[in-house]
């Protein structure tokens, strides 16, 4: 069945944003074009420019959805983890890192590509800053603000390592880094 067109297609804008996310996952920011999104959304090219005049508009709309999904995912993670000891938090965070570089890898790649793009595109900085701030805010409910900031930075480094190394960091290495922050020796 072909996609509906015109007024009979009230969800077209949302389909375009969803298609933009898929293009970003598959081809990165460099591969984002109105034509690629239109093809992915199965809409006429003019529809993408009608709703999103520029590529930056498309990019911001898709990234906003990714940011919101990340916030919700972190909120649910926090609820699942609940109140835990430092050792249990190390295990939960180790699982989180493994999930990010495993099943959630495609979203993580887009997250870091956004961060990299924000270095040269100031209009993306606020969105890019949302990721580490969300992690910090969630971790602040599990430990002190100082440790939460250190954990957020360490997790960031572990995730970059997991994306760029030939293989993700071993579980015991991830746990050791996180434990050094949460349960330092005297």
ChimeraX commands (.cxc) that place a marker at each C-alpha (Angstrom):
marker #1 position 0.00,0.00,0.00 radius 0.5
marker #1 position 1.46,3.36,-1.01 radius 0.5
marker #1 position 1.88,6.11,1.58 radius 0.5
marker #1 position -1.04,8.51,1.77 radius 0.5
marker #1 position -0.52,11.95,0.32 radius 0.5
marker #1 position -1.77,15.45,1.06 radius 0.5
marker #1 position -4.38,16.22,3.73 radius 0.5
marker #1 position -5.13,12.51,4.10 radius 0.5
marker #1 position -1.59,12.10,5.51 radius 0.5
marker #1 position -1.70,13.89,8.88 radius 0.5
marker #1 position 1.42,12.10,10.17 radius 0.5
marker #1 position 3.69,13.05,7.30 radius 0.5
marker #1 position 5.83,15.47,9.33 radius 0.5
marker #1 position 6.43,12.80,11.97 radius 0.5
marker #1 position 7.31,10.20,9.30 radius 0.5
marker #1 position 9.83,12.64,7.85 radius 0.5
marker #1 position 11.47,13.12,11.25 radius 0.5
marker #1 position 11.56,9.35,11.82 radius 0.5
marker #1 position 13.09,8.88,8.36 radius 0.5
marker #1 position 15.68,11.54,9.18 radius 0.5
marker #1 position 16.71,9.53,12.24 radius 0.5
marker #1 position 17.12,6.41,10.11 radius 0.5
marker #1 position 19.22,8.31,7.57 radius 0.5
marker #1 position 21.40,9.68,10.39 radius 0.5
marker #1 position 21.89,6.18,11.82 radius 0.5
marker #1 position 22.76,4.73,8.44 radius 0.5
marker #1 position 24.82,7.53,6.88 radius 0.5
marker #1 position 25.60,10.10,9.57 radius 0.5
marker #1 position 25.22,13.85,9.37 radius 0.5
marker #1 position 27.31,13.93,6.18 radius 0.5
marker #1 position 24.75,11.68,4.47 radius 0.5
marker #1 position 21.74,13.78,5.45 radius 0.5
marker #1 position 20.01,15.26,2.41 radius 0.5
marker #1 position 16.40,16.20,1.72 radius 0.5
marker #1 position 16.42,13.68,-1.11 radius 0.5
marker #1 position 17.66,10.81,1.14 radius 0.5
marker #1 position 15.03,11.62,3.76 radius 0.5
marker #1 position 12.23,11.89,1.19 radius 0.5
marker #1 position 13.21,8.51,-0.23 radius 0.5
marker #1 position 13.37,6.95,3.26 radius 0.5
marker #1 position 10.00,8.47,4.29 radius 0.5
marker #1 position 8.37,7.59,0.96 radius 0.5
marker #1 position 7.21,11.17,0.44 radius 0.5
marker #1 position 7.76,13.66,-2.38 radius 0.5
marker #1 position 10.94,15.70,-2.07 radius 0.5
marker #1 position 8.85,18.87,-1.72 radius 0.5
marker #1 position 7.34,17.52,1.50 radius 0.5
marker #1 position 10.67,17.53,3.29 radius 0.5
marker #1 position 11.35,21.13,2.34 radius 0.5
marker #1 position 7.76,22.13,3.13 radius 0.5
marker #1 position 8.10,20.98,6.74 radius 0.5
marker #1 position 11.85,21.57,7.09 radius 0.5
marker #1 position 13.24,24.38,4.96 radius 0.5
marker #1 position 16.88,23.56,5.68 radius 0.5
marker #1 position 18.94,20.50,6.48 radius 0.5
marker #1 position 19.66,22.06,9.87 radius 0.5
marker #1 position 15.90,22.11,10.53 radius 0.5
marker #1 position 15.69,18.41,9.68 radius 0.5
marker #1 position 18.75,17.67,11.79 radius 0.5
marker #1 position 17.45,19.56,14.83 radius 0.5
marker #1 position 14.04,17.86,14.65 radius 0.5
marker #1 position 15.57,14.38,14.50 radius 0.5
marker #1 position 18.16,15.13,17.15 radius 0.5
marker #1 position 15.49,16.55,19.43 radius 0.5
marker #1 position 13.63,13.22,19.21 radius 0.5
marker #1 position 16.83,11.29,19.90 radius 0.5
marker #1 position 17.56,13.48,22.93 radius 0.5
marker #1 position 14.05,12.96,24.29 radius 0.5
marker #1 position 14.34,9.21,23.78 radius 0.5
marker #1 position 17.70,9.23,25.58 radius 0.5
marker #1 position 16.19,11.13,28.53 radius 0.5
marker #1 position 13.35,8.64,28.76 radius 0.5
marker #1 position 15.70,5.67,28.47 radius 0.5
marker #1 position 17.89,7.06,31.29 radius 0.5
marker #1 position 14.82,7.75,33.43 radius 0.5
marker #1 position 13.61,4.17,33.00 radius 0.5
marker #1 position 17.12,2.86,33.71 radius 0.5
marker #1 position 17.20,4.88,36.93 radius 0.5
marker #1 position 13.82,3.51,38.02 radius 0.5
marker #1 position 14.90,-0.07,37.27 radius 0.5
marker #1 position 18.10,0.35,39.23 radius 0.5
marker #1 position 16.42,2.03,42.20 radius 0.5
marker #1 position 18.35,2.67,45.40 radius 0.5
marker #1 position 21.51,0.60,45.32 radius 0.5
marker #1 position 24.84,0.27,47.03 radius 0.5
marker #1 position 28.00,1.57,45.37 radius 0.5
marker #1 position 28.95,-1.97,44.29 radius 0.5
marker #1 position 25.50,-2.56,42.80 radius 0.5
marker #1 position 25.71,0.78,40.99 radius 0.5
marker #1 position 29.05,-0.28,39.48 radius 0.5
marker #1 position 27.35,-3.42,38.09 radius 0.5
marker #1 position 24.33,-1.48,36.81 radius 0.5
marker #1 position 26.56,1.10,35.10 radius 0.5
marker #1 position 28.73,-1.64,33.61 radius 0.5
marker #1 position 25.56,-3.14,32.13 radius 0.5
marker #1 position 24.58,0.31,30.83 radius 0.5
marker #1 position 27.94,0.75,29.06 radius 0.5
marker #1 position 27.64,-2.74,27.53 radius 0.5
marker #1 position 24.13,-1.98,26.29 radius 0.5
marker #1 position 25.23,1.34,24.79 radius 0.5
marker #1 position 28.12,-0.13,22.80 radius 0.5
marker #1 position 26.04,-3.20,21.94 radius 0.5
marker #1 position 22.33,-3.03,21.10 radius 0.5
marker #1 position 22.14,0.79,21.33 radius 0.5
marker #1 position 25.30,1.37,19.28 radius 0.5
marker #1 position 23.56,3.04,16.31 radius 0.5
marker #1 position 21.98,5.70,18.52 radius 0.5
marker #1 position 25.28,6.15,20.37 radius 0.5
marker #1 position 27.11,6.78,17.10 radius 0.5
marker #1 position 24.59,9.51,16.22 radius 0.5
marker #1 position 24.94,10.97,19.75 radius 0.5
marker #1 position 28.69,11.30,19.38 radius 0.5
marker #1 position 28.45,12.53,15.83 radius 0.5
marker #1 position 26.19,15.27,17.16 radius 0.5
marker #1 position 28.76,16.13,19.82 radius 0.5
marker #1 position 31.49,16.31,17.22 radius 0.5
marker #1 position 29.35,18.45,14.89 radius 0.5
marker #1 position 28.57,20.80,17.78 radius 0.5
marker #1 position 32.24,21.70,18.00 radius 0.5
marker #1 position 31.89,23.63,14.74 radius 0.5
marker #1 position 28.16,24.31,14.75 radius 0.5
marker #1 position 27.19,26.38,17.80 radius 0.5
marker #1 position 23.49,25.94,17.09 radius 0.5
marker #1 position 23.85,22.24,17.99 radius 0.5
marker #1 position 25.71,22.76,21.28 radius 0.5
marker #1 position 22.66,22.97,23.50 radius 0.5
marker #1 position 21.29,19.70,22.12 radius 0.5
marker #1 position 24.69,18.01,22.34 radius 0.5
marker #1 position 25.11,19.09,25.97 radius 0.5
marker #1 position 21.84,17.38,26.85 radius 0.5
marker #1 position 23.39,13.91,26.70 radius 0.5
marker #1 position 26.07,14.29,29.39 radius 0.5
marker #1 position 23.81,16.49,31.50 radius 0.5
marker #1 position 21.08,13.83,31.45 radius 0.5
marker #1 position 23.57,11.19,32.56 radius 0.5
marker #1 position 24.84,13.50,35.31 radius 0.5
marker #1 position 21.32,14.33,36.51 radius 0.5
marker #1 position 20.37,10.66,36.73 radius 0.5
marker #1 position 23.61,9.67,38.45 radius 0.5
marker #1 position 23.20,12.52,40.92 radius 0.5
marker #1 position 20.18,10.64,42.27 radius 0.5
marker #1 position 22.39,7.60,42.93 radius 0.5
marker #1 position 25.50,9.17,44.44 radius 0.5
marker #1 position 27.07,12.52,45.30 radius 0.5
marker #1 position 27.19,15.26,42.69 radius 0.5
marker #1 position 31.00,15.07,42.61 radius 0.5
marker #1 position 31.00,11.33,41.99 radius 0.5
marker #1 position 28.16,11.66,39.50 radius 0.5
marker #1 position 30.19,14.18,37.47 radius 0.5
marker #1 position 33.24,11.88,37.55 radius 0.5
marker #1 position 31.11,8.87,36.57 radius 0.5
marker #1 position 29.51,10.76,33.68 radius 0.5
marker #1 position 32.96,11.73,32.37 radius 0.5
marker #1 position 34.30,8.19,32.82 radius 0.5
marker #1 position 31.28,6.66,31.08 radius 0.5
marker #1 position 31.73,9.12,28.23 radius 0.5
marker #1 position 35.33,7.99,27.81 radius 0.5
marker #1 position 34.39,4.31,28.04 radius 0.5
marker #1 position 31.69,4.76,25.41 radius 0.5
marker #1 position 34.04,6.56,23.01 radius 0.5
marker #1 position 36.54,3.77,23.60 radius 0.5
marker #1 position 33.81,1.23,22.92 radius 0.5
marker #1 position 32.92,2.89,19.63 radius 0.5
marker #1 position 36.44,3.41,18.33 radius 0.5
marker #1 position 38.39,0.38,19.57 radius 0.5
marker #1 position 38.40,-2.82,17.52 radius 0.5
marker #1 position 36.42,-4.45,20.36 radius 0.5
marker #1 position 34.45,-2.90,23.21 radius 0.5
marker #1 position 36.28,-2.61,26.53 radius 0.5
marker #1 position 36.08,-5.82,28.58 radius 0.5
marker #1 position 33.51,-5.86,31.36 radius 0.5
marker #1 position 36.12,-6.13,34.12 radius 0.5
marker #1 position 37.93,-3.06,32.76 radius 0.5
marker #1 position 34.69,-1.04,32.72 radius 0.5
marker #1 position 33.84,-2.18,36.25 radius 0.5
marker #1 position 37.33,-1.30,37.50 radius 0.5
marker #1 position 37.09,2.25,36.16 radius 0.5
marker #1 position 33.66,2.81,37.68 radius 0.5
marker #1 position 34.60,1.17,40.99 radius 0.5
marker #1 position 37.64,3.44,41.28 radius 0.5
marker #1 position 35.25,6.39,41.37 radius 0.5
marker #1 position 32.50,4.90,43.52 radius 0.5
marker #1 position 34.52,2.81,45.94 radius 0.5
marker #1 position 38.02,4.27,46.08 radius 0.5
marker #1 position 40.52,2.57,48.36 radius 0.5
marker #1 position 41.89,4.43,51.36 radius 0.5
marker link #1:1,2 radius 0.2
marker link #1:2,3 radius 0.2
marker link #1:3,4 radius 0.2
marker link #1:4,5 radius 0.2
marker link #1:5,6 radius 0.2
marker link #1:6,7 radius 0.2
marker link #1:7,8 radius 0.2
marker link #1:8,9 radius 0.2
marker link #1:9,10 radius 0.2
marker link #1:10,11 radius 0.2
marker link #1:11,12 radius 0.2
marker link #1:12,13 radius 0.2
marker link #1:13,14 radius 0.2
marker link #1:14,15 radius 0.2
marker link #1:15,16 radius 0.2
marker link #1:16,17 radius 0.2
marker link #1:17,18 radius 0.2
marker link #1:18,19 radius 0.2
marker link #1:19,20 radius 0.2
marker link #1:20,21 radius 0.2
marker link #1:21,22 radius 0.2
marker link #1:22,23 radius 0.2
marker link #1:23,24 radius 0.2
marker link #1:24,25 radius 0.2
marker link #1:25,26 radius 0.2
marker link #1:26,27 radius 0.2
marker link #1:27,28 radius 0.2
marker link #1:28,29 radius 0.2
marker link #1:29,30 radius 0.2
marker link #1:30,31 radius 0.2
marker link #1:31,32 radius 0.2
marker link #1:32,33 radius 0.2
marker link #1:33,34 radius 0.2
marker link #1:34,35 radius 0.2
marker link #1:35,36 radius 0.2
marker link #1:36,37 radius 0.2
marker link #1:37,38 radius 0.2
marker link #1:38,39 radius 0.2
marker link #1:39,40 radius 0.2
marker link #1:40,41 radius 0.2
marker link #1:41,42 radius 0.2
marker link #1:42,43 radius 0.2
marker link #1:43,44 radius 0.2
marker link #1:44,45 radius 0.2
marker link #1:45,46 radius 0.2
marker link #1:46,47 radius 0.2
marker link #1:47,48 radius 0.2
marker link #1:48,49 radius 0.2
marker link #1:49,50 radius 0.2
marker link #1:50,51 radius 0.2
marker link #1:51,52 radius 0.2
marker link #1:52,53 radius 0.2
marker link #1:53,54 radius 0.2
marker link #1:54,55 radius 0.2
marker link #1:55,56 radius 0.2
marker link #1:56,57 radius 0.2
marker link #1:57,58 radius 0.2
marker link #1:58,59 radius 0.2
marker link #1:59,60 radius 0.2
marker link #1:60,61 radius 0.2
marker link #1:61,62 radius 0.2
marker link #1:62,63 radius 0.2
marker link #1:63,64 radius 0.2
marker link #1:64,65 radius 0.2
marker link #1:65,66 radius 0.2
marker link #1:66,67 radius 0.2
marker link #1:67,68 radius 0.2
marker link #1:68,69 radius 0.2
marker link #1:69,70 radius 0.2
marker link #1:70,71 radius 0.2
marker link #1:71,72 radius 0.2
marker link #1:72,73 radius 0.2
marker link #1:73,74 radius 0.2
marker link #1:74,75 radius 0.2
marker link #1:75,76 radius 0.2
marker link #1:76,77 radius 0.2
marker link #1:77,78 radius 0.2
marker link #1:78,79 radius 0.2
marker link #1:79,80 radius 0.2
marker link #1:80,81 radius 0.2
marker link #1:81,82 radius 0.2
marker link #1:82,83 radius 0.2
marker link #1:83,84 radius 0.2
marker link #1:84,85 radius 0.2
marker link #1:85,86 radius 0.2
marker link #1:86,87 radius 0.2
marker link #1:87,88 radius 0.2
marker link #1:88,89 radius 0.2
marker link #1:89,90 radius 0.2
marker link #1:90,91 radius 0.2
marker link #1:91,92 radius 0.2
marker link #1:92,93 radius 0.2
marker link #1:93,94 radius 0.2
marker link #1:94,95 radius 0.2
marker link #1:95,96 radius 0.2
marker link #1:96,97 radius 0.2
marker link #1:97,98 radius 0.2
marker link #1:98,99 radius 0.2
marker link #1:99,100 radius 0.2
marker link #1:100,101 radius 0.2
marker link #1:101,102 radius 0.2
marker link #1:102,103 radius 0.2
marker link #1:103,104 radius 0.2
marker link #1:104,105 radius 0.2
marker link #1:105,106 radius 0.2
marker link #1:106,107 radius 0.2
marker link #1:107,108 radius 0.2
marker link #1:108,109 radius 0.2
marker link #1:109,110 radius 0.2
marker link #1:110,111 radius 0.2
marker link #1:111,112 radius 0.2
marker link #1:112,113 radius 0.2
marker link #1:113,114 radius 0.2
marker link #1:114,115 radius 0.2
marker link #1:115,116 radius 0.2
marker link #1:116,117 radius 0.2
marker link #1:117,118 radius 0.2
marker link #1:118,119 radius 0.2
marker link #1:119,120 radius 0.2
marker link #1:120,121 radius 0.2
marker link #1:121,122 radius 0.2
marker link #1:122,123 radius 0.2
marker link #1:123,124 radius 0.2
marker link #1:124,125 radius 0.2
marker link #1:125,126 radius 0.2
marker link #1:126,127 radius 0.2
marker link #1:127,128 radius 0.2
marker link #1:128,129 radius 0.2
marker link #1:129,130 radius 0.2
marker link #1:130,131 radius 0.2
marker link #1:131,132 radius 0.2
marker link #1:132,133 radius 0.2
marker link #1:133,134 radius 0.2
marker link #1:134,135 radius 0.2
marker link #1:135,136 radius 0.2
marker link #1:136,137 radius 0.2
marker link #1:137,138 radius 0.2
marker link #1:138,139 radius 0.2
marker link #1:139,140 radius 0.2
marker link #1:140,141 radius 0.2
marker link #1:141,142 radius 0.2
marker link #1:142,143 radius 0.2
marker link #1:143,144 radius 0.2
marker link #1:144,145 radius 0.2
marker link #1:145,146 radius 0.2
marker link #1:146,147 radius 0.2
marker link #1:147,148 radius 0.2
marker link #1:148,149 radius 0.2
marker link #1:149,150 radius 0.2
marker link #1:150,151 radius 0.2
marker link #1:151,152 radius 0.2
marker link #1:152,153 radius 0.2
marker link #1:153,154 radius 0.2
marker link #1:154,155 radius 0.2
marker link #1:155,156 radius 0.2
marker link #1:156,157 radius 0.2
marker link #1:157,158 radius 0.2
marker link #1:158,159 radius 0.2
marker link #1:159,160 radius 0.2
marker link #1:160,161 radius 0.2
marker link #1:161,162 radius 0.2
marker link #1:162,163 radius 0.2
marker link #1:163,164 radius 0.2
marker link #1:164,165 radius 0.2
marker link #1:165,166 radius 0.2
marker link #1:166,167 radius 0.2
marker link #1:167,168 radius 0.2
marker link #1:168,169 radius 0.2
marker link #1:169,170 radius 0.2
marker link #1:170,171 radius 0.2
marker link #1:171,172 radius 0.2
marker link #1:172,173 radius 0.2
marker link #1:173,174 radius 0.2
marker link #1:174,175 radius 0.2
marker link #1:175,176 radius 0.2
marker link #1:176,177 radius 0.2
marker link #1:177,178 radius 0.2
marker link #1:178,179 radius 0.2
marker link #1:179,180 radius 0.2
marker link #1:180,181 radius 0.2
marker link #1:181,182 radius 0.2
marker link #1:182,183 radius 0.2
marker link #1:183,184 radius 0.2
marker link #1:184,185 radius 0.2
marker link #1:185,186 radius 0.2
view
